[in-house]
Amino acid sequence: MTLFRSMMIALTGVALVTASAAQAVPKAQLIPRWQKSGPGMAVDYAGWNGILKRYGGRTTGGRTVFAYAKVSAADKAALSALIDRMEAVDVDRLSRPQQYAYWVNLYNAATIEVVLGAYPVTSILNIKDGLFPTGPWDRKVVTVKGMKLSLNNIEHGILRPIFKDPRTHFAVNCASVGCPNLALTAYEAGNLDAQLDVAARAYINSPRGFQAKGKALGASRIFDWYGVDFGGPAGVLAFARRYADADTAKLLAGRKTIDSYDYDWSINENR
């Protein structure tokens, strides 16, 4: 691990932070530097796939988990090295689909590294930046083409405003139970649309996405935080119906509103 990387993933808090104490959700605000794209070039995600294969898993309910406690010192170094290699990619030469896959993979790998640097923690919200444990999303965790970037920069400054695809919210992973699944293989430009559909379908048809609460309809707070990306409350329901299986379609039938929102910030590992 380079000195720069080790400095960036330091200090953790120990106080439990509730979801209500989380940061306000940033608006999508374009970082103009990243609008350029190119003819395309190969990007090697073998290292990332190796990490996911060794430490990723799936519960009987279909939720993916990551074995943070089992990651060896050698693989922590390997993760740091593969992020270093990803930082060195000439992003301007990538095609738009390649850029999308690149930024999602970098976001997810950097999130895993941040959690490992703080581990053991029970929630990513416990990771301390500054005086209070409020999560690591504004910490500058990578440097690409000379620009230092935070997780928020990648999601809200690049992915959301450039690609304008609400399925982004099912692809980036915040290391939490309530989050959509961490994909257990790297995103790839050639299979991107299918991978995003799989991610959206898995979340929407899980209790983390939608659930009955008596006669009321509950949903993930993702649909509240990022409702604008889906076209508002009606747009959320229309989007969900596109990916709904028979049970979820029945749950959503006739619904015009979502009655409540919830989110589980517990770390996404088996305990």
C-alpha positions in Angstrom: 0.0 0.0 0.0 1.4 3.4 -0.9 1.9 6.1 1.7 -0.7 8.2 0.0 -3.3 5.4 0.0 -2.6 4.5 3.7 -3.0 8.2 4.7 -6.4 8.4 3.0 -8.0 5.4 4.7 -7.1 6.1 8.3 -9.2 7.1 11.4 -12.5 5.6 12.4 -15.1 6.5 15.0 -16.7 4.1 17.5 -20.0 5.8 18.2 -23.0 4.3 16.4 -24.6 6.7 14.0 -28.2 6.3 13.0 -29.5 6.7 9.5 -31.2 10.0 10.5 -27.7 11.3 11.3 -26.3 10.6 7.9 -25.2 13.3 5.6 -27.7 15.2 3.4 -27.9 13.5 0.0 -25.9 15.5 -2.5 -27.5 16.7 -5.7 -26.1 15.6 -9.1 -23.7 18.3 -10.0 -21.5 17.7 -13.1 -17.7 17.9 -12.8 -17.1 19.1 -16.4 -13.6 17.6 -16.5 -15.1 14.2 -17.1 -17.3 14.8 -20.1 -14.6 13.8 -22.6 -14.6 10.2 -24.0 -12.6 8.3 -26.6 -12.7 5.4 -29.0 -12.2 2.8 -26.3 -9.4 0.7 -24.9 -9.2 -2.5 -22.8 -9.3 -2.2 -19.1 -8.2 -5.2 -17.0 -10.5 -6.0 -14.0 -9.0 -9.4 -13.3 -7.6 -8.2 -9.9 -11.0 -6.9 -8.9 -12.7 -10.1 -10.0 -10.2 -12.0 -7.9 -11.0 -10.1 -4.8 -14.7 -10.4 -5.3 -14.4 -14.2 -5.9 -12.3 -14.8 -2.8 -14.3 -12.6 -0.4 -17.8 -12.0 -1.9 -20.7 -14.3 -1.1 -24.5 -14.5 -1.2 -27.0 -15.2 1.6 -29.8 -17.7 1.1 -32.1 -14.7 0.6 -30.0 -13.5 -2.4 -28.3 -10.6 -0.6 -24.6 -10.3 -1.4 -22.0 -10.0 1.4 -18.3 -9.3 1.7 -16.0 -11.1 4.2 -14.1 -8.1 5.5 -12.8 -10.0 8.5 -11.2 -12.7 6.3 -9.3 -10.4 3.9 -5.6 -11.3 4.2 -2.8 -8.7 4.5 -1.6 -9.8 1.0 -5.1 -9.2 -0.5 -5.4 -5.8 1.2 -2.2 -4.9 -0.5 -3.5 -6.4 -3.8 -6.6 -4.3 -3.5 -4.6 -1.2 -3.0 -2.4 -2.1 -5.9 -5.3 -2.7 -8.3 -6.9 0.6 -7.3 -3.5 2.2 -8.1 -3.7 0.6 -11.5 -7.2 1.8 -12.1 -6.2 5.3 -11.1 -3.6 5.1 -13.9 -6.1 4.3 -16.6 -6.4 7.0 -19.3 -10.1 7.5 -18.7 -10.3 10.1 -21.6 -9.6 7.3 -24.1 -12.4 5.1 -22.8 -15.8 4.9 -24.6 -18.8 6.0 -22.7 -19.9 2.4 -21.7 -16.3 1.7 -20.7 -16.2 4.8 -18.6 -19.5 3.9 -16.8 -18.1 0.4 -15.9 -14.8 2.0 -14.9 -16.3 4.5 -12.5 -18.7 1.9 -10.9 -15.9 -0.6 -10.4 -13.6 2.1 -9.0 -16.3 3.3 -6.6 -17.0 -0.2 -5.3 -13.3 -1.1 -4.9 -12.5 2.1 -3.1 -15.5 1.6 -0.8 -14.2 -1.8 0.1 -10.8 -0.4 0.8 -12.2 2.4 3.0 -14.1 -0.2 5.1 -11.1 -2.4 5.4 -9.0 0.5 6.6 -11.6 1.1 9.4 -12.5 -2.5 10.2 -14.0 -3.7 12.5 -16.9 -1.4 12.1 -20.6 -2.2 12.4 -21.7 0.5 9.9 -20.0 2.6 7.3 -21.6 5.6 9.0 -19.2 5.0 11.9 -16.2 5.8 9.8 -14.9 9.1 11.0 -13.9 12.1 8.9 -13.2 15.2 10.9 -14.6 15.4 14.4 -17.7 13.3 13.9 -18.4 9.8 12.5 -20.5 10.7 9.5 -19.2 8.3 6.9 -16.4 8.6 4.4 -18.2 9.9 1.3 -16.5 13.3 1.1 -13.0 11.9 1.8 -10.7 12.1 -1.3 -10.0 8.4 -1.8 -8.6 8.2 -5.4 -6.7 10.4 -7.8 -7.5 10.1 -11.5 -5.8 12.2 -14.2 -4.4 14.4 -11.5 -7.8 15.1 -9.8 -8.5 13.9 -6.3 -11.9 12.4 -6.1 -14.3 11.4 -3.3 -16.9 8.7 -3.5 -19.5 11.5 -3.7 -17.5 13.1 -6.5 -17.7 9.8 -8.5 -21.4 9.2 -7.9 -22.9 12.7 -7.9 -20.3 14.5 -10.0 -19.7 11.9 -12.7 -22.1 8.9 -12.8 -25.4 10.6 -12.2 -25.0 13.8 -14.2 -23.1 12.3 -17.2 -24.9 9.0 -17.7 -28.4 9.9 -16.3 -29.3 6.3 -15.7 -31.2 5.6 -12.5 -29.9 2.0 -12.5 -26.6 3.6 -11.2 -28.2 3.5 -7.7 -28.3 -0.3 -7.9 -24.7 -0.6 -9.2 -22.7 1.5 -6.7 -22.5 -0.2 -3.3 -22.2 1.6 0.1 -21.2 -1.5 2.1 -24.5 -1.7 3.9 -27.3 -4.3 4.3 -29.9 -1.8 2.9 -27.8 -1.1 -0.2 -28.3 -2.9 -3.5 -26.1 -5.9 -4.0 -22.3 -5.6 -4.4 -21.9 -7.2 -7.8 -19.7 -10.3 -7.5 -18.1 -9.7 -10.9 -16.8 -6.5 -12.3 -19.0 -4.4 -14.5 -17.9 -4.6 -18.2 -18.9 -2.4 -21.1 -19.8 -5.3 -23.3 -22.4 -6.6 -20.8 -23.2 -3.4 -19.1 -26.9 -3.1 -19.9 -27.7 -6.7 -18.8 -25.7 -6.3 -15.6 -27.5 -3.1 -14.7 -30.9 -4.8 -15.4 -29.9 -7.7 -13.1 -28.9 -5.3 -10.3 -32.1 -3.3 -10.6 -34.3 -6.5 -10.7 -32.6 -8.1 -7.7 -33.1 -5.0 -5.5 -36.6 -4.2 -6.5 -37.8 -7.7 -5.9 -36.2 -8.0 -2.5 -37.6 -6.8 0.8 -34.9 -4.1 0.8 -36.5 -2.6 -2.2 -40.2 -2.8 -1.4 -42.2 -4.5 1.3 -45.8 -4.6 2.6 -46.3 -3.0 6.0 -49.9 -4.1 6.8 -51.9 -2.3 4.1 -49.1 0.3 3.6 -46.3 0.2 1.1 -42.7 0.5 2.4 -39.7 1.1 0.2 -36.0 1.7 0.3 -35.0 5.2 1.2 -33.0 5.2 -2.0 -36.2 5.9 -3.8 -36.7 8.9 -1.5 -33.2 10.3 -1.5 -32.9 9.9 -5.3 -36.5 10.2 -6.3 -35.7 13.0 -8.8 -33.6 10.5 -10.8 -36.6 8.2 -11.3 -39.0 11.1 -12.1 -40.5 11.6 -8.7 -42.8 9.2 -6.7 -44.9 8.2 -9.7 -41.7 7.6 -11.7 -40.3 5.4 -8.9 -43.4 3.1 -9.1 -43.4 3.1 -12.9 -39.7 2.2 -12.9 -40.2 -0.5 -10.3 -43.0 -2.1 -12.3 -40.7 -2.5 -15.3 -38.5 -4.9 -13.2 -41.1 -6.4 -10.9 -41.6 -10.2 -10.6 -45.1 -11.6 -10.1 -45.1 -11.1 -6.3 -43.7 -7.5 -6.5 -46.1 -6.6 -9.3 -49.0 -7.7 -7.0 -47.6 -5.6 -4.1 -47.3 -2.6 -6.4 -50.7 -3.0 -8.1 -52.9 0.0 -7.8 -50.3 1.9 -5.7 -50.0 5.6 -6.4 -47.8 6.5 -3.4 -45.1 5.0 -1.1 -46.2 5.3 2.5 -42.8 5.0 4.2 -39.1 4.6 3.6 -36.4 2.6 5.5 -32.7 1.7 5.2 -30.4 -0.6 7.1 -26.9 0.8 7.5 -25.5 -2.3 9.1 -22.3 -3.5 7.4 -22.9 -6.0 4.6 -21.2 -9.0 6.0 -22.5 -12.2 7.6 -22.5 -12.0 11.4 
